[in-house]
Amino acid sequence: MAKFKNTDPNQLRMHVLDFQELFGEGHPIHGFKKVIDRIDFEAFERNYQNDETGRPAISPKKVVSALFYSILIGNLSMRELCRLSKLRAELIYLLDGEELDHTFISKFRKIHKKEMQNLFSQTVFLGYESGFINFETISIDGTKIKANANPGDIGDLEKFETRLKQIEKVSKKKFKEWEQSADLEYSKIQKKRKELERKTDKLKEAVDFLKRHEDRRRIHLYERNCDLQKRRKGFIVGYNAQAAVDCKSKMIISQCVETGQSDTQFAEKMIQKVESCYSSLKSKDDDFKKIQYVLDAGYSSEANFRNLKEFDLYCPDRNITRLFQAGKIPKSPQKSPKRKPKSIRFTYEKKSNQFICPTGRILKFRTEKFLHGKDSYSNFRSISCSGCHLKRFCSKGRSKSIFVISRNLKKNYIHSSPPKSYQPDEVDNFYTMEMRKKLSEPRSRIIYSKRFSSIEGVFGAIKGSRGGDLFLTKGIEKVSLEWSERCSAHNIAKLCGFRYV
């Protein structure tokens, strides 16, 4: 029978950490520490009392370095950072053996909130000073990040008023049932009563808030600043995180967190932030160069093109985005009827269960859904509408889709759709057409091709590789600090060539 060494897993052991031998020369911790050493922490020291009383505080440089390194290895939780500060060799090395506490980190981020946000500006300065950032081409985009909030607690005024009436009725009945019940203790009854009262108070606050702020369509009960954000697979409750990325270095130049869904309203703000950043960094002897701004179709609008005409902007409008990605841009609007039809009529054929459009194209039955109330709706969709002379007034996509109440589908039934104008004309959309002409040039295609690899790669690293698809704090101020920390950590990673080990 084979014999093996008997060991006691519960036996206490002492290990000596030789960091030079443990990490080696190629470990990313060395480059990371060199970048941290170049950052100025003098602003943090002003918040400390330099007297002889009390225990000496942990150096803010150590805390910040541990926080940023934790973000780069994919950990965003401060409680997990406290646990890893006792186990992870890199964090032990950065903290010089000091152990972090969640309460301490929470107070540290609260006291040094402005200083933590200013660290982002220092990383941009280091990137420009080192020659990584050249401000030649800047890509601007936004990404939707989930808020630390329950999706079921967001609603409009009508929804909250209905919920308030329901909870007031239910609470009266529940109070009587709990008081008459002999199984429940008094402390448990009080606890449940407080929970109902808390929900009632929150609903009343939400109703009052929406009545006072008519510009807000909906709010969250416990997170006022977040809103519904559209993604490809639906909607999330979250924030719109904006970033401007230098296409050469892939470093973030400016960033902010917004509540609004549409990127269109933030184009001018982000460009002005980049311009002010560049003017503050460049020396007086350097000539002021014109920055090339690359934006996706989410920022396109006639107003933006008009207001930003002085900047070197490259932004396709939504109607030509797919054509532009395929390498085809229409230089002028497609030929179509000058007069807008009063309506577009689709004739139903009961035998084949399909609609016929005015140009003879077929819309086949797809699905049946319950959209509003008890009525079921049938969905009919065409295969392709390319080349149709009515497409400009009918559909902005590749095909046309209509929803019809199922009980109305009878022989010779006619469905009328109001005409729309999806194609911009040269009179009402002068700057949009000028942008199309600009993008049709070969040089513009080369410049715009830098967009995807720069900004989308940065968002992929922050949200994908480092797990930053969720904000862990609440409130626009704390969320802005959290986004600033992630952007600062990303810039440090670019400066030191960080690779996760």
N, C-alpha and C positions, 0 to 999 in steps of 0.2 A: 504493500500500500504506500502510495506517495506521501511524503511528509513536507509540510510547508511551515514557514515561519509564523508563529503565533504573535499577533499584535493586538493591542487594546485600542479600539477607536476612540474611547473616552479619555485616554491618557493625555495630559497636558503636554504641549510641545512649544518650544521657543524657536522661532525662525529669525535669522538675521537677514535684513533686506539690504543687499548691495545693489543700489539703483544703477550704477554704471554697468555692472555685469548683467543685471536683469533686463535693461532696456537695449543695450548695445548702441552702436553708432547710427543705425538707420531708423531708429524709432522716431515717430512724429512728435513725441513729447519735447524733444530738444528744440526743434524749429518753433513749436508752439510757445515754449518758454522764452525764446529769443524775441518773439513779437511782443509778448506780454511785457518784457523788460523795456521795450521802447515806448510803452504807453505811459502817460503822465497821470499819476494818481494824487497830485497835490490838492486838487479840489475836494477829494474825499477827506483829507486830513483836517480840513477846516471844520468839519462837523464833530470833531472829537475834542474833549477837554484835556488839555495837556498839563494836568496837575499830578500830584503824587498820591492821590486817594484812589481807592478802588483797584480792581484787577486790570492789568493792561489788556487792551482789546486785540483781537486778531487783526493782522494787517489786511486792509481792504484789497490789496494786490493779490493776496493769497485766495481770498474769498471769490473775487471776480475771476481769477484764473481757473479755479475749480468749477465755477458756474458755467463758464464758456466751454471748458473741456467736456463737462457733462453733457452740454447741448450737442457737441460735435460727435460724441459717441452714441447719440440717439436717446439720451435720457433727459426728459423735460420736467420731470416731477422733482420738486424740492425735497420731499420726504425720502424719495429714492436716492437723491444725492447725499442726504445725511447718512443713509445706510451704506452707500458705496464709499463714503469718505473713510470708513473703517476697514473696507475690504479691498478696494481697487488700488493697485500699487501706484498708478499714475496720480491719483488724487491724494494719496498719502504723501507722495513726493512733492506735489504742488503746495500742499497745506503744511508741510514740515511736521507731519504727525498730528496736527490739530484735528479734533473731531467736531463736525458741524452739527448744529441743532436746528430743527425746523423753525422754532420760534425766533432764533437768532437770525436766520436767513430772511424770514418775513419782515422783521424789524429793519434789517440791513437794507433791503430793497425799498422799504418805505422811506427811510431816512435819506438815502442817497438816490432818490428817484431821478432827479435832474442830472446828477453826476453820471448815473448809469446810462441815461439817454445820450449824454454828451460823448460817451465813449465811442458811439457810432461815428461821430464826426472825426474823431481821432483816427479811426481805422481807414476812413476815406483819405485823410491827409497822408497817412503812411503809404497808402497805395499810390497816391499821386507823387509823393516824394521819391518813392522807390522806382518809379517809371512804369508801374503796372497799369495805371489809369492814364489814358491820353485824351479823354473827352472828345474823341473823334465821332463815334457813333454810339448813341444811347438808345437802348430799348426800354420802353415803358409798358407795363401791363399790370393787371390786378389778378389776385387769386382769392377764391372764397374759402374761408377757414371756419370750421364749426365753433360755436360759442359753448361755454360751459353752462348750458341751459336745456331744459326739457322742451322738445318741440311741441308738446301738447299744451303748453302754457302760453303760447303766442296767439293773439287774436285781435279782432277789430272791436269797435264800440258795441255793435249789436251782439256779438258773441259774449262779451263780458257782462253786458246787462242781463242777458238770458241766464248766464251761469250764476250771477248774483241773486236773481230771483229764486232759482232752484236751490241754491245752498242755504238761503234764508228759510225756505220752507222745510228743507230736510233737517236743518240744525234744530229747529223747534221740536220736531218729532223725536230726534235722536236724544236730545236732552231729557225728555220725559222718559224714554225707554231706559236710559242709563241710570236715572235716579230711582226708577222702580225696580231695576234689576238688583238682585241680591248677590249675584256672582261677582260683580265688578267692585273693586276697591275704590275708595274715595280719591286716592292719588291718581289712579288710572282714568277715572272720570274727568278729573281736572286737566289731565294731560290731553285727552281727546277734545275737551272743550276748547283748550287753547289752540289746538291745531285748526279746528273749524273757525274760530275767531280770527286766527291769523290769515287764513284763506279769504275770509270775508273782508277783512281790512285791505288786503292786497287787491281784491277785485274792485273795491270802492275807490282806492287810489288810482287804479288803471282807468276806471270810467271817468273820474275827474280829470286825469291827465289828458285823455283823448278829447274831452270836451274843451279843454283850455288850449290844446295844440291841434288845430285843425289841419296843419300840414302833415301830421303823422297819421297814416291810415291804420296802422296796427302797432302794437307794442308787446313786449314780453312781461309777464307778471313780475318776475324777479330780476330781469336783466333789461333795463330800459333802452340801452343803446344798440342792441343787436336787432337784426331784421331778417326777413326771409331772403335768402341768396340763391340765385338760380345756378344749377349745375347741369351737366349733360343728362344725368339720371334723375333729375327732379330738383326739389328745393330743400335747402337746409336752413337751420336757424344759426346765423353766424355773422361774420364781418367780412368786409371787402378790404383785403390787405394790398396796398399799392406799393410798387417798387420800380425804381429806375436803375438799369444795369448797364455798366460799361461793356460794350461788345468785345473789346480786346481782352480784358482781364477777367470778365465775368464777376466783377465786384459790384456791390450795390452802392449807388451814389446817393440816392435819397429814398425815403420810405415814409409811409404813414398808414394809419388804419381808419377806414371810413365805414359809415353805416349804410349808405346808399347802394342800391343794386347795380345801377348802370355806371360803366366806366366813363361815359361821355362827359359827365359833369366834373371829372377830376383831371382832364387832359391839361387844361391851362395851369392848374395849380401845380401839378407835377413838373411841368416844363419850367415854370418860374422857380421852383425849388432847385432844379438842376442848374439853372442859369446863375442863381445867387451863390450856389456852392462853387461853381467854376470861377466866378469873379472873385470870391474870397481866397481861393487857392492859388490862382495864377499870379505871377510876379508882375510888377509894373512894366518891366522891359518887354515882356512877351506880348505879341500881337493878339488881339481878341479874335479868335477864330469862330466861325459859325458851326455849331454842333449839328450833326445829322440826327434827327429824332425819328425813330422807327416805332410805330404803334400799330396794333391790330385793328380790325374793323369795329371793335367795341367802342372805340373812341371817336369814330367818324360821325360828323354832323356838319351841316352847312355852316352853322354858327361857329363851330370850332375851327373849321378851315378858314373862315373869314377873320376871326380874332387872332389866329396864329399864323397869318400869312407872312409875317416878317421872319418866321423861323423856317429852317430847312426841314420840312415835315414830309414823312412818307407814311401814308395811312390810306389803305383802300377802303372804299365804302362797302356796306354789307352786300349790295347787289352784285358786286364783281369779285367778292372774296374767293369764291370757288374757281372762277375763271382765271383770276390772278395766280392762284396756287398752281393751276394747270399750265400757266405760261401764256394765257390768252387774255388780253384786255381789250374790250371794245373801245375804239377811239371816239366813237360818236354813238348816240342812241340808236337802237335797232329801229328799222322802218316799221311803223305801226299806224293804225288809223289816227288821224288828227283829232277827230271828234270822239269824246268818251261816250260809249253806249249807255242808255238809260238803265239797262239791266242785262245780265247774262243768264239766259234761260237754258236749263237742263231738262230734257224730256225723258220720262221714265218708261222703260219697257218691262212689263210685268212678266212675260214669258221667260226672258233671259235674266231677269232681276238685275238690270243695269241701267245707267243713265247715258244719254247721248248729248254731248255738248254742241253748241251752234256750229262748230267747225267739223263735226262728225267724229270726234274722238270719243272713245268708250270709257266710262267710269264704272269699274267692277265693284261688286259688293265685297267688303272686307270683314267687318266685325259689327256686333250689336252691343251697345253699352247703355247703362242707365246713368245719365248725366245730371238731370234736374228732375226732382220729384219722382213720380211713378212712371212717367213716360220713358220708353226705350227708344234709343236713337240708332239708326243704321248708318254705317260709314261706307261711303263709296269713294274710290280713288282711281285716278287715271294712271296709265303706265308711264307716259312721257308727254310733255307739253312743249318740247323744243321745236322751234320753227313756227309756232302758232302766232298769228298776227294779233290775237286778243290776249296773249299772255301778260302783256304789260298791265292790263286792266283786271286780270283774273287771278294770277298766282305769282308769288315771288320765288317759289321752289321749282323743282324739276317736274313736279306733278301737281294736279289739282285734287283736293279732298273736300268733300261736303258731308255734313251730318243732317239727316232727315228723320223726322218723327216716324217711327215704323208704322203706326196705324194710318198714316197719310199715304202710304205707298199703294196707289191704285192705278188702274189702267189710264194711260195718257196724262199722268200727273206731271206737272211742270214745277220745277224748283227754280226760283229766281234768286240770284246772288247780286248784291249791289256792286257796281264797278269800283275798282280802286286804282290808284296810280303808284305802281312800284318802280317805274323807270324814271330817273331824274331828267328834267329837261334843262336846256342850256340857259334859259331865262331865270327860272326860280332857283336853280342850283348851279350858279356860275362857278363857285369855288370848288364844288364837287367835281364838275367836269374838268376844271383846270388840274385838279389832283389826278384824275384819270389820265390826262395827257402826259403829266409828269411821270406817272408810274409806267406808262407804255414805253419809256426809253430803256435801253439795255442797261445803262448805268444804274438806274433806279432798281432794277431787278437784283443786281448784285448787292446793292446796299440793303434792300429789304430781306434778302436771303439770310442776313445775319441775325434776324429777330428771333427765330425759333430756337436756335442752338444756344442763344445767350440767356434770354429771360426765362424760357420754359425749362432750361437746364437748371437754373438757380431754384425755381419753384419745386422742381423734382427732387433736388437735394434736400431742401428744407422740409418739404411735406412728406416725401417718400423715404429717403435714406435715413433721415433723422426723426421721422415720426411726428412732424409738426403739423398734422392735419387737424389739431384741436387746440384751442386756447384753454388753459387751465385756470385762469383768473377771470374775474367778473368786473365789468365797468370799462368804459372806453379808455380811461387813463391807465389802468393796470394792463389792459390788453395792448395798448400802444407801447408800454414799457416792455412787455413780453415779446412783441414783434421786433422792437428795437434790439433786444438782447439776441434774438435769433439772427438778425441781419448782421450784427456786430460779430457774432461767432462765425458766420459764413465768411465775412471779409478776412477775419484772422486766419481761417482755413486756407483761403486763397493766397494770403501773404506768405504762409509757411509751407504751402504745398501739402496740407494735411491729408493723410490717408488713414482710414480707420483700420486699426490693428486688433 
